[in-house]
Amino acid sequence: MVPSIRVYLLLVAAIAIAACSTVWFGVIASIIITLLFDAAVVTLMVIDGLGVRGDRVRVVRELLPRMSAGRDNLVLVRVTSGKTKAVVAICDRYPSEFGVSQAVLRAKIAAHSSQELTYTVFPSRRGEFAWGDIQVRQLGAWGLAWDDWNVPQSLKVWVYPDLMGLRALSVRLTVQSSGSIRQFRPSGIGTEFSELRNYRTGDDWRWIDWKATARRLGVSHNTPPLVRVLEPEQEQTLVILLDRGRLMTAKVNNLQRFDWGLNATLALALAALHRGDRVGVGVFDRQMHAWIAPERGQQHLGSLIDRLAPVQPVLLESDYLGAVTHVLQQQSRRALIVLITDIIDTTASCELLAAFSRLTPRYLPFVVTLRDPQVDFLAHTPASADISAAYIRAVALDLLAQRQLVFTQLQQKGVLVLDAPANQISEQLVEKYLQLKVRCQL
């Protein structure tokens, strides 16, 4: 039981009563009157608090079965009142590592009704977390006391990679495939036959199927020629190498680089599986920590999530040459090899350059790096008279220049390159992959 603010105001008012009664009745009578008043206030407070216990609200929490790291995850608290209206304050004991939009939920609920209260939590890392009970306070009918109790709701919660982003991407890919979103695709681009359709203005005449057109002309002489529509080849192989070494432990926008890379890995895998490709994933540091052989089918995405969700980055130098050697031993057929990592300068990237040079021309190597948006901001902030600010800007510009030099060397060796801010890497990587499929570069 907790006194309300009204009780404290009444006890303060007792001071004024004591002062007045001293003038009128004397000191002894004033003390007795004040004590009786305080006792009456406390007694009423206890009665008010005990009265709540027979008509407490019912509180139930509802969580997502799997939470997403780096996202605001919705938490719903359903409160149901009893015979009388209720004024409640609810404190949910979420994991202390989470950010929260609203620490205390307050509501006024009519009698015999239910109300849904919501707030969001922001997990900054993956793993298993303990969620505690719900602390509830309900104000008495006279507004003198809060009845305080705990609702047992303890449970364990798993935080996964960005599942919300994967769901949104899956919907977008499905809508695109169904034709609800018309996308420009030059006629004839692809290697696999899809369908025959009527010739349209702008179509390349080289893709007219003259035999099918001739058969059609035998039936009707007023029909346009038929054009072969070709689609990118299906059932190709994509291997994603995700670096979990020292460079991937740094935080960017409250998430480790590894988590941004893991989100991009799963987004790219979803897009490739949706296009019918085989997808394999390797996570490495000094050695190959996890290897998932290439498979196709949407069910493969679930196994990728379950296998990769517990993996954490480590403070070890990454062995790019060892990772590439492992891929060469496991994957003999031509494949798109995507490395998700980060780089600093040409000196630190010598092994990366040497390792990926081994992949061309048999494979199609693709290096993806996660840039820190803060470095971009510092590099493009106008110089000021402050020496320290000018020095920081110079360092940021040098870091970007060193990265660009490494990218140029990789491109000269036939390696595809994508360097994007960590918080935008998933979208840009998927878009780049879809472009590669349309152009049949693999």
C-alpha positions as CSV (number, residue, x, y, z in Angstrom):
1,M,0.0,0.0,0.0
2,V,1.4,3.4,-1.0
3,P,0.0,6.8,0.1
4,S,-1.3,9.0,-2.7
5,I,-0.4,12.7,-3.1
6,R,-3.8,13.6,-1.5
7,V,-2.7,12.0,1.8
8,Y,0.5,14.1,1.9
9,L,-1.5,17.2,1.1
10,L,-3.9,16.4,4.0
11,L,-1.0,15.8,6.4
12,V,0.5,19.2,5.4
13,A,-2.9,20.7,6.0
14,A,-2.6,19.3,9.6
15,I,0.1,21.8,10.2
16,A,-2.3,24.7,9.5
17,I,-4.9,23.0,11.7
18,A,-2.3,22.7,14.6
19,A,-1.4,26.4,14.3
20,C,-5.1,27.5,14.4
21,S,-6.0,25.2,17.3
22,T,-3.0,26.4,19.3
23,V,-4.4,30.0,19.2
24,W,-7.9,28.9,20.0
25,F,-7.6,25.9,22.4
26,G,-4.0,26.0,23.6
27,V,-0.9,23.8,23.0
28,I,-2.1,20.5,24.6
29,A,-5.5,20.6,22.8
30,S,-3.8,21.5,19.6
31,I,-1.5,18.4,19.8
32,I,-4.5,16.1,20.5
33,I,-6.6,17.6,17.6
34,T,-3.6,17.2,15.2
35,L,-3.0,13.6,16.2
36,L,-6.6,12.7,15.9
37,F,-6.7,14.3,12.4
38,D,-3.6,12.5,11.3
39,A,-4.9,9.2,12.7
40,A,-8.2,9.7,10.8
41,V,-6.3,10.4,7.6
42,V,-4.2,7.3,8.0
43,T,-7.2,5.1,8.9
44,L,-9.1,6.3,5.9
45,M,-6.0,5.7,3.7
46,V,-5.8,2.1,5.0
47,I,-9.5,1.5,4.5
48,D,-9.2,2.9,1.0
49,G,-6.2,0.8,0.1
50,L,-7.8,-2.4,1.5
51,G,-10.9,-1.7,-0.5
52,V,-9.0,-2.0,-3.8
53,R,-7.9,-5.6,-3.0
54,G,-11.4,-7.0,-3.5
55,D,-11.7,-5.4,-7.0
56,R,-8.2,-5.5,-8.5
57,V,-7.7,-5.1,-12.2
58,R,-6.5,-8.0,-14.3
59,V,-3.3,-7.4,-16.3
60,V,-1.9,-9.5,-19.1
61,R,1.2,-8.8,-21.2
62,E,1.6,-9.8,-24.9
63,L,5.0,-9.9,-26.6
64,L,6.2,-10.7,-30.1
65,P,7.4,-14.4,-30.1
66,R,10.7,-13.2,-31.6
67,M,12.0,-9.7,-31.1
68,S,14.2,-7.8,-33.6
69,A,17.5,-6.2,-32.6
70,G,17.9,-2.6,-33.6
71,R,14.1,-2.1,-33.9
72,D,11.3,-0.7,-31.8
73,N,9.3,-3.8,-30.8
74,L,5.7,-3.3,-29.6
75,V,4.7,-4.6,-26.2
76,L,0.9,-4.7,-25.4
77,V,-0.4,-4.7,-21.9
78,R,-4.2,-5.5,-21.6
79,V,-5.9,-4.2,-18.5
80,T,-9.4,-5.3,-17.5
81,S,-11.3,-3.6,-14.7
82,G,-13.9,-5.0,-12.3
83,K,-17.1,-3.6,-10.8
84,T,-15.8,-0.1,-10.4
85,K,-13.7,2.3,-12.5
86,A,-10.0,2.0,-12.0
87,V,-7.1,4.4,-12.1
88,V,-3.9,2.4,-12.6
89,A,-0.1,2.9,-13.0
90,I,1.8,0.0,-14.4
91,C,5.5,-0.6,-14.5
92,D,6.6,-3.5,-16.6
93,R,10.0,-5.0,-15.7
94,Y,11.5,-5.3,-19.1
95,P,15.2,-6.3,-19.5
96,S,17.5,-3.5,-18.2
97,E,19.5,-3.7,-21.4
98,F,16.6,-2.5,-23.5
99,G,15.7,1.1,-24.4
100,V,12.0,1.9,-23.6
101,S,9.6,4.5,-25.0
102,Q,7.5,4.8,-21.8
103,A,8.7,3.5,-18.4
104,V,5.3,3.8,-16.6
105,L,1.9,3.2,-18.2
106,R,-1.0,5.2,-16.7
107,A,-4.7,4.8,-17.5
108,K,-8.3,5.4,-16.3
109,I,-10.6,2.5,-17.1
110,A,-14.3,2.4,-16.9
111,A,-16.1,-0.4,-14.9
112,H,-16.4,-3.7,-16.6
113,S,-14.2,-2.7,-19.5
114,S,-10.8,-3.5,-21.0
115,Q,-8.1,-1.2,-22.3
116,E,-4.9,-2.0,-24.3
117,L,-1.8,0.0,-23.3
118,T,1.3,-0.2,-25.5
119,Y,4.9,0.8,-25.4
120,T,8.0,-0.1,-27.4
121,V,11.4,-1.6,-26.4
122,F,14.6,-1.3,-28.3
123,P,17.0,-4.2,-27.9
124,S,20.5,-3.2,-29.0
125,R,21.9,-6.7,-29.2
126,R,20.8,-10.3,-29.8
127,G,20.5,-13.1,-27.3
128,E,18.3,-14.4,-24.5
129,F,16.9,-11.9,-21.9
130,A,14.9,-12.2,-18.7
131,W,11.6,-10.4,-18.5
132,G,10.3,-9.9,-15.0
133,D,6.9,-9.5,-13.4
134,I,4.5,-6.6,-13.9
135,Q,4.2,-4.1,-11.0
136,V,0.7,-2.7,-10.7
137,R,-0.7,0.2,-8.6
138,Q,-4.4,0.9,-8.4
139,L,-5.8,4.0,-6.8
140,G,-8.5,3.6,-4.2
141,A,-12.0,5.0,-4.6
142,W,-11.3,7.9,-2.3
143,G,-8.0,8.7,-3.9
144,L,-6.0,8.2,-0.7
145,A,-4.0,5.1,-1.3
146,W,-2.5,3.0,-4.1
147,D,-2.8,-0.7,-3.7
148,D,0.6,-2.1,-5.0
149,W,1.1,-5.7,-6.1
150,N,3.0,-7.8,-8.7
151,V,1.5,-9.8,-11.5
152,P,3.6,-13.0,-12.2
153,Q,4.7,-12.7,-15.8
154,S,8.3,-13.7,-15.7
155,L,9.7,-15.3,-18.9
156,K,12.7,-15.6,-21.2
157,V,12.7,-13.6,-24.4
158,W,14.9,-14.2,-27.5
159,V,16.1,-11.3,-29.5
160,Y,16.8,-12.2,-33.1
161,P,18.2,-10.2,-36.1
162,D,15.9,-7.8,-37.9
163,L,12.9,-10.1,-38.5
164,M,10.7,-7.0,-39.1
165,G,12.9,-5.9,-42.0
166,L,12.8,-9.4,-43.4
167,R,9.0,-9.5,-43.3
168,A,8.8,-6.2,-45.1
169,L,11.3,-7.3,-47.7
170,S,9.4,-10.6,-48.2
171,V,6.2,-8.7,-48.9
172,R,7.9,-6.4,-51.3
173,L,9.5,-9.2,-53.3
174,T,6.2,-11.1,-53.4
175,V,4.3,-8.0,-54.7
176,Q,7.0,-7.5,-57.4
177,S,6.9,-11.1,-58.5
178,S,3.1,-11.0,-58.7
179,G,3.2,-8.1,-61.1
180,S,1.4,-5.7,-58.9
181,I,4.4,-3.4,-59.2
182,R,5.5,-3.1,-62.8
183,Q,9.2,-2.8,-63.2
184,F,11.1,-1.9,-66.3
185,R,12.9,-4.9,-67.8
186,P,14.4,-4.7,-71.3
187,S,13.0,-7.4,-73.5
188,G,15.3,-10.3,-74.0
189,I,17.4,-9.8,-70.9
190,G,17.9,-13.2,-69.4
191,T,18.9,-16.7,-70.3
192,E,15.8,-18.8,-69.5
193,F,12.6,-18.9,-71.6
194,S,9.6,-17.5,-69.7
195,E,6.8,-16.9,-72.1
196,L,5.6,-15.6,-75.5
197,R,3.8,-12.3,-75.8
198,N,2.7,-9.9,-78.4
199,Y,5.3,-7.5,-79.9
200,R,5.2,-4.0,-78.4
201,T,6.8,-0.8,-79.6
202,G,10.4,-0.7,-78.4
203,D,10.9,-4.5,-78.3
204,D,14.1,-5.8,-80.0
205,W,13.2,-7.5,-83.2
206,R,15.9,-10.1,-82.7
207,W,13.7,-11.7,-80.0
208,I,10.8,-12.3,-82.3
209,D,9.9,-16.0,-82.5
210,W,9.3,-16.3,-86.2
211,K,8.1,-19.9,-86.1
212,A,5.5,-19.2,-83.4
213,T,4.5,-16.1,-85.3
214,A,4.1,-18.1,-88.6
215,R,1.9,-20.7,-86.9
216,R,-0.2,-17.9,-85.5
217,L,-0.5,-16.2,-88.9
218,G,-1.9,-19.4,-90.2
219,V,-4.9,-18.9,-87.9
220,S,-5.3,-15.1,-88.2
221,H,-3.5,-12.6,-90.4
222,N,-4.3,-9.6,-88.2
223,T,-2.2,-10.6,-85.1
224,P,1.2,-9.0,-84.2
225,P,4.4,-11.0,-84.0
226,L,5.2,-13.0,-80.9
227,V,8.3,-12.1,-78.8
228,R,10.2,-14.5,-76.6
229,V,10.5,-13.2,-73.0
230,L,13.6,-14.4,-71.2
231,E,14.2,-14.3,-67.5
232,P,17.4,-14.5,-65.5
233,E,18.6,-18.1,-64.9
234,Q,17.3,-19.7,-61.7
235,E,19.1,-22.1,-59.4
236,Q,22.4,-20.3,-59.3
237,T,24.6,-20.3,-56.2
238,L,25.2,-17.5,-53.8
239,V,27.7,-17.9,-50.9
240,I,27.8,-15.2,-48.3
241,L,30.9,-14.8,-46.1
242,L,30.2,-12.8,-42.9
243,D,33.2,-11.5,-41.0
244,R,32.8,-11.7,-37.2
245,G,36.3,-10.4,-36.4
246,R,37.6,-7.4,-34.6
247,L,36.5,-4.8,-37.1
248,M,32.9,-6.0,-36.8
249,T,32.7,-5.4,-33.0
250,A,32.5,-1.6,-33.3
251,K,29.1,0.0,-32.8
252,V,27.3,2.1,-35.5
253,N,24.0,3.7,-34.6
254,N,23.7,1.6,-31.4
255,L,24.3,-1.7,-33.2
256,Q,27.5,-3.6,-33.7
257,R,28.7,-3.7,-37.3
258,F,28.3,-7.5,-37.1
259,D,24.6,-7.1,-36.4
260,W,24.2,-4.8,-39.4
261,G,26.1,-7.4,-41.5
262,L,23.9,-10.2,-40.2
263,N,20.8,-8.3,-41.1
264,A,22.2,-7.8,-44.6
265,T,23.1,-11.5,-44.8
266,L,19.6,-12.6,-44.1
267,A,18.0,-10.0,-46.4
268,L,20.3,-11.1,-49.2
269,A,19.6,-14.7,-48.5
270,L,15.8,-14.1,-48.5
271,A,16.0,-12.3,-51.9
272,A,18.2,-15.1,-53.4
273,L,15.9,-17.9,-52.1
274,H,12.9,-16.0,-53.4
275,R,14.6,-15.9,-56.9
276,G,15.2,-19.7,-56.8
277,D,18.9,-19.5,-56.1
278,R,20.9,-21.8,-53.7
279,V,22.3,-19.9,-50.7
280,G,25.1,-20.8,-48.4
281,V,26.6,-18.8,-45.5
282,G,30.0,-18.9,-43.8
283,V,30.8,-17.0,-40.6
284,F,34.5,-16.6,-39.9
285,D,37.2,-15.0,-37.8
286,R,40.6,-16.7,-37.6
287,Q,38.9,-19.9,-38.8
288,M,35.5,-20.8,-40.3
289,H,33.3,-20.5,-37.2
290,A,30.1,-21.7,-39.0
291,W,29.4,-23.1,-42.4
292,I,25.9,-23.7,-43.8
293,A,26.1,-25.4,-47.2
294,P,24.1,-23.9,-50.1
295,E,20.5,-25.0,-50.4
296,R,17.4,-23.7,-52.0
297,G,13.8,-23.2,-50.8
298,Q,12.1,-20.8,-48.4
299,Q,12.4,-23.2,-45.5
300,H,16.2,-22.8,-45.7
301,L,15.8,-19.2,-44.5
302,G,14.5,-20.5,-41.1
303,S,17.5,-22.7,-40.6
304,L,19.8,-19.8,-41.5
305,I,18.1,-17.6,-38.9
306,D,18.3,-20.3,-36.2
307,R,21.9,-21.1,-36.9
308,L,23.1,-17.5,-37.2
309,A,21.1,-15.8,-34.5
310,P,23.3,-16.9,-31.5
311,V,26.6,-16.0,-33.3
312,Q,28.4,-13.0,-31.7
313,P,31.5,-11.1,-33.0
314,V,34.9,-11.6,-31.3
315,L,38.1,-9.6,-30.8
316,L,40.1,-11.6,-33.2
317,E,41.8,-10.7,-36.5
318,S,40.0,-12.2,-39.5
319,D,41.7,-14.7,-41.8
320,Y,40.3,-13.8,-45.3
321,L,42.6,-16.2,-47.1
322,G,41.5,-19.1,-44.9
323,A,37.8,-18.2,-45.5
324,V,38.3,-18.1,-49.3
325,T,40.3,-21.3,-49.2
326,H,37.4,-23.0,-47.4
327,V,34.9,-21.8,-50.0
328,L,37.1,-23.1,-52.8
329,Q,37.2,-26.5,-51.2
330,Q,33.4,-26.6,-50.7
331,Q,32.1,-24.9,-53.8
332,S,33.5,-26.1,-57.1
333,R,30.9,-24.6,-59.4
334,R,30.8,-20.9,-60.4
335,A,29.0,-18.8,-57.7
336,L,28.5,-15.3,-56.5
337,I,30.8,-15.0,-53.4
338,V,29.7,-12.0,-51.2
339,L,32.0,-10.9,-48.4
340,I,30.5,-8.6,-45.7
341,T,33.2,-7.0,-43.7
342,D,34.8,-3.6,-43.1
343,I,38.2,-2.1,-44.1
344,I,40.5,0.6,-42.9
345,D,43.3,1.2,-45.3
346,T,45.4,-0.5,-48.0
347,T,47.9,-1.9,-45.5
348,A,45.3,-3.6,-43.4
349,S,43.5,-4.9,-46.5
350,C,46.5,-6.6,-48.2
351,E,45.2,-10.0,-47.2
352,L,41.7,-9.2,-48.4
353,L,43.1,-8.1,-51.8
354,A,45.2,-11.2,-52.2
355,A,42.4,-13.6,-51.1
356,F,39.7,-12.3,-53.4
357,S,42.1,-12.1,-56.3
358,R,42.1,-15.9,-56.2
359,L,38.3,-16.0,-57.0
360,T,38.5,-14.3,-60.4
361,P,37.6,-15.2,-63.1
362,R,36.1,-18.6,-62.1
363,Y,33.8,-17.0,-59.5
364,L,32.1,-13.6,-59.2
365,P,33.6,-12.0,-56.1
366,F,31.7,-9.2,-54.4
367,V,33.0,-7.2,-51.4
368,V,30.5,-5.4,-49.2
369,T,31.7,-2.9,-46.6
370,L,29.7,-1.2,-43.8
371,R,30.6,2.5,-43.6
372,D,29.9,4.6,-40.4
373,P,27.5,7.5,-41.2
374,Q,29.2,9.5,-38.5
375,V,32.5,9.4,-40.4
376,D,30.6,10.8,-43.5
377,F,29.1,13.5,-41.4
378,L,32.5,14.6,-39.9
379,A,34.2,14.5,-43.3
380,H,31.5,16.7,-44.9
381,T,31.2,19.2,-42.0
382,P,32.7,22.5,-43.0
383,A,36.0,23.3,-41.3
384,S,35.9,25.7,-38.3
385,A,38.4,27.7,-36.5
386,D,38.6,25.0,-33.8
387,I,41.8,23.1,-34.3
388,S,40.5,19.9,-32.8
389,A,37.4,20.0,-35.1
390,A,39.7,20.6,-38.1
391,Y,41.9,17.6,-37.1
392,I,38.8,15.3,-36.7
393,R,37.6,16.3,-40.2
394,A,41.0,15.7,-41.7
395,V,41.1,12.2,-40.1
396,A,37.6,11.4,-41.4
397,L,38.6,12.6,-45.0
398,D,41.7,10.4,-44.8
399,L,39.7,7.4,-43.7
400,L,37.4,7.8,-46.7
401,A,40.2,8.3,-49.1
402,Q,42.0,5.1,-47.9
403,R,38.8,3.1,-48.3
404,Q,38.3,4.4,-51.8
405,L,41.8,3.4,-52.7
406,V,41.2,-0.2,-51.6
407,F,37.9,-0.2,-53.6
408,T,39.7,0.9,-56.7
409,Q,42.3,-1.9,-56.3
410,L,39.6,-4.5,-55.8
411,Q,37.7,-3.3,-58.9
412,Q,40.9,-3.4,-60.9
413,K,41.1,-7.1,-60.0
414,G,37.6,-7.8,-61.2
415,V,35.9,-7.7,-57.8
416,L,32.5,-6.0,-57.4
417,V,32.3,-3.5,-54.6
418,L,29.5,-2.0,-52.5
419,D,30.3,0.5,-49.7
420,A,27.2,1.9,-48.0
421,P,26.2,3.3,-44.5
422,A,25.7,0.4,-42.1
423,N,22.0,1.4,-41.5
424,Q,21.3,1.3,-45.3
425,I,23.4,-1.8,-46.3
426,S,20.5,-4.3,-46.4
427,E,18.4,-2.3,-48.9
428,Q,21.3,-1.4,-51.2
429,L,22.8,-4.9,-51.1
430,V,19.5,-6.5,-52.1
431,E,19.0,-4.0,-54.9
432,K,22.5,-4.6,-56.2
433,Y,21.9,-8.4,-56.2
434,L,18.6,-8.0,-58.1
435,Q,20.5,-5.9,-60.7
436,L,23.1,-8.6,-61.1
437,K,20.3,-11.1,-61.7
438,V,18.6,-9.0,-64.3
439,R,21.9,-8.3,-66.1
440,C,22.9,-12.0,-65.9
441,Q,26.4,-11.1,-64.6
442,L,26.6,-14.4,-62.7
